[in-house]
């Protein structure tokens, strides 16, 4: 089929590449590839042959087979060099006319930066000391019809970089390494829990009632059942507690959850979360296990228990601080949360130049106060003593029933995990849900929904338990990057 460059709206470079694709076809070569199985990877090969001298490599003629994307290319006449990039890194290939067929050498000459090729040959070391592959055969695998970004500047526009993340990964080895570390992050958490006897489970993503957290859900319609449903706002919290009722004593889930709320450097609407539930344990047990888990994952990702984030020097190896909700607010704002009036809190927020919705109730404004003073806490530490009005799902503290037996991990001024001793008294929980409904009626969009089905499950008896959740926000803080940078393909508005 004849392709018209004007109809395709091609740039000059794209038109040239299209012509080269057509010339490959005329030469009997598929521009988009036949199977090629490389036997070697760049970095592994370099490591394997690192002990050889240039002379030893020349004598041994070690056979190798590599494949990858051409990132640099130079040379004219009867020889040339190129760097190809595979899943591990880059390695140089050396092409000489007398070592290849005429067709293979012509393919190399016509190849562009971005094309994918396969090479078999022997390892050798250049005079400059660079391990390279002397090509004995060269196979064209894939033609790149668009040029890669300029090598030294890459994609400087953040919107384009995130929209075309695959190019960002090709051009930036640090971005590629970031997502390898993210897999290590979640893999370490999964292994840590499995080692301790937790059962990995899957719970529904679509729910009739959005429960388990204080957040605004995404709503959609289920055509087959003709009902409105919500994308989950927690990682199966109420479902996992039903599994505790069922007799499973340790469960966890890692998956996607969704909150239809604002975006920031630490918040997305679609993100990965882990939650675990542990029967016959409480907050004290949870603090010990969570600190150990965080140390394990930080060591795995960073190779150290220390890292820098948002200007804070974090050391997870030291003793963790204990922050009391009421005390921290009092010391930093002068507000006693159990003595102050709504008007006093509003006035203090105004003095601190903190914006808020005048429709917000008393306790939601208290939460804003806390999130303001939290920003200066270095951590690592645990926040305790939260008011029962801010979370109806934990048990009340025996020493102060105004507060719940909850802990939140604080690192670099942010909440990096949330856990509590689970409320298993269905009558108490039902009363709290009634209070939450009143808060919702007063305009609190983050109040918890009443879940009669969960109350019914609790009436069959759930053992005392500790539950904990952490999202990929922790990874972004560990990497000292906005959370959007730590998502392979963040949601973007369509291009116009």
HELIX and SHEET records of a PDB file:
HELIX    1   1 UNK A    5  UNK A    8  1                                   4    
HELIX    2   2 UNK A   12  UNK A   26  1                                  15    
HELIX    3   3 UNK A   42  UNK A   48  1                                   7    
HELIX    4   4 UNK A   54  UNK A   60  1                                   7    
HELIX    5   5 UNK A   97  UNK A   99  5                                   3    
HELIX    6   6 UNK A  102  UNK A  110  1                                   9    
HELIX    7   7 UNK A  158  UNK A  163  1                                   6    
HELIX    8   8 UNK A  165  UNK A  171  1                                   7    
HELIX    9   9 UNK A  173  UNK A  195  1                                  23    
HELIX   10  10 UNK A  237  UNK A  246  1                                  10    
HELIX   11  11 UNK A  283  UNK A  302  1                                  20    
HELIX   12  12 UNK A  325  UNK A  333  1                                   9    
HELIX   13  13 UNK A  342  UNK A  351  1                                  10    
HELIX   14  14 UNK A  362  UNK A  374  1                                  13    
HELIX   15  15 UNK A  388  UNK A  390  5                                   3    
HELIX   16  16 UNK A  426  UNK A  441  1                                  16    
HELIX   17  17 UNK A  452  UNK A  458  1                                   7    
HELIX   18  18 UNK A  473  UNK A  479  1                                   7    
HELIX   19  19 UNK A  483  UNK A  486  5                                   4    
SHEET    1   A 6 UNK A  63  UNK A  74  0                                        
SHEET    2   A 6 UNK A  79  UNK A  85 -1                                        
SHEET    3   A 6 UNK A  90  UNK A  96 -1                                        
SHEET    4   A 6 UNK A 131  UNK A 142  1                                        
SHEET    5   A 6 UNK A 116  UNK A 125 -1                                        
SHEET    6   A 6 UNK A  63  UNK A  74 -1                                        
SHEET    1   B 8 UNK A 199  UNK A 200  0                                        
SHEET    2   B 8 UNK A 250  UNK A 258  1                                        
SHEET    3   B 8 UNK A 270  UNK A 279 -1                                        
SHEET    4   B 8 UNK A 465  UNK A 471 -1                                        
SHEET    5   B 8 UNK A 414  UNK A 421 -1                                        
SHEET    6   B 8 UNK A 406  UNK A 411 -1                                        
SHEET    7   B 8 UNK A 379  UNK A 384 -1                                        
SHEET    8   B 8 UNK A 321  UNK A 324  1                                        
SHEET    1   C 3 UNK A 206  UNK A 207  0                                        
SHEET    2   C 3 UNK A 227  UNK A 231 -1                                        
SHEET    3   C 3 UNK A 219  UNK A 222 -1                                        
SHEET    1   D 2 UNK A 306  UNK A 309  0                                        
SHEET    2   D 2 UNK A 312  UNK A 315 -1                                        
END                                                                             
